[in-house]
C-alpha cells in the first residue's frame, strides 16, 4: 500500500502531461500542415490567376487579330473607295472645266463686218450705224447657248472656258467673258459631236446663220481634235449649301 | 510501478482522440505548460527515488508551475519580451538536472543490485 502514496498523483501528472504533450504536438503538426497546405493553395491560386490572365490575354490577341483583319479589309475597301473617289473627282473636274479637255468638236471664228461697214458707209452714210457691223456679247451668248443645245461638253471663247458661273457681257467696245476682256476676232471652240453641233449652228434661224447671212466673216470648222483650256478662275459658293440629306 | 506509465499512455490516447484544435497563438503557452508538466513529472520520479515524495507538493507544484509558465509567456507577449524563454530555460535546466539525478540513482541502484547478485552468485557458486 506504500506504493499507492505516490502512484496516484504521479499517474495524474503523467496523464495530464500526456494530454498536453499530444495536444501541442498535434496542433504544431496541424499548423505545419496548414502552412504547407496554405502555401500550396496560394500557389494553386497563383497558377489559376495566371491562367485566367493568360486566357484573357489570348482573348485580347484574338480580338486584336480580328480587328486587325477588319482594319485591313476596311483599308483595302478604303483604297478602292479612294480610287473611286479620285475617278469621280477627275470626272467632276472635267465637268467643272477645271482641266484641259481634248476631243472632237468644232471651231467657230467670228469677226466684225468691216467690209460691210465700209460699203454701207460709202453707199448711204445716213443709214450707217457702226453697231450693226460689230460682234456683240449677245451673239456670242446665243452661239454658246446653241452649242449647248447641240450637246457641247466643253466650250471656250478666245480660250476662256465657259463654265457654270461664266458671264458673257458687254462693256463698251469690249466683250467680257469670265471678266476677261476679249477682242475680235472671236474663236469659239466646242467639244462634242461635230456633226450635231454643226447642224444646230447651221439651222435657218440660228445666230450663226443670221450672222452669216448678214455678211459677217464667220467660219465654222469641224475638227477631230479640239483642245479647250481649263477654267482659271475660282468657284465661290458662299450662299449655296448642299441640302441636308 | 506501471500505473504512471499507463496514465501517460491513456493521456496520449485521450489527447490524440480528442485532438482539440488549439489556435496558433496559444500553442506557445501550451508548450511552456508541457515543459512545466514534464518537469513536474520528472521531479516526482526524482522525489520517489529520494524517498521524500509528497503527493500534495507534486500536484500543487505541477499546476502552479504550468499556470505560472503560461502566465509568464502571456505577460511576455504583452510586454513584447520573450519572457517564456525564461520559463523554458528554468524548466529545461531542471529537467536535465532531474533526468541526470534519476539516471545516476537508477545506475547506482542497478550497480548495487548487480554487486549483490554477483556476490550472492559467488557465494552460491
Interface residues (C-beta under 8 A of the other chain):
Chain A: X3 X5 X6 X7 X8 X9 X10 X11 X12 X13 X14 X15 X16 X17 X18 X19 X20 X21 X22 X23 X24 X26 X27 X28 X30 X31
Chain B: X1 X3 X4 X5 X6 X7 X8 X9 X10 X11 X12 X13 X14 X15 X16 X18 X19 X20 X21 X22 X24 X27 X30 X31 X33 X34 X37 X38 X40 X41 X44 X45 X47 X48 X53 X55 X56 X58 X59 X62 X66
